[in-house]
Amino acid sequence: MTLDKILIDSTLFIALAISLITDLKTRKILNIVTYPAIILGFSFNTFFGGVGGLKFSAIGFTIGFVLFGVFNFLGGIGMGDVKLMAAIGALKGGMFAIFSIIYIGIAGGVLTIIYLIIKGSLGVVLLQTLYLTFSPFSKKIKDKVKEMPKIYLPYGPAMIIGVVWYYFSQYFNIGII
């Protein structure tokens, strides 16, 4: 493994580990983690790859920021998640960001189902889904869903699992995509 890979991958895993801990404890992914990771991503890639490395980081940053920015705009995730995904892109590039997002989505879906089963809330979410799908047609479902509490989950664990899963699938050449 080359020095640039060691520095970039170490930065990635340190940022992911800290973000996992803070997101689970405080439901926040901290700027003190994401901003330095973004800066180090641009710095390392530019230092080791010149203008091509700068472009590599800029594309990855933009893809991570824009795609997760859409999810933030729609209300599904917080800005800490967006900045962490931008940092991942700045460190590892655009293709890594795109494929990580696919793995993150799968991990997020699985973790959500497991969480809902453990909490006994799977029925609530299914009713809420029915409401979103059929609400113009069913006042009964609409009234029932209004009484139900909202469920919030930190998305950081899904992000970390998805990125690590994609990273190691690449490392061992056993990816699902």
Beta strands, then each sheet from edge to edge (+ up, - down):
end
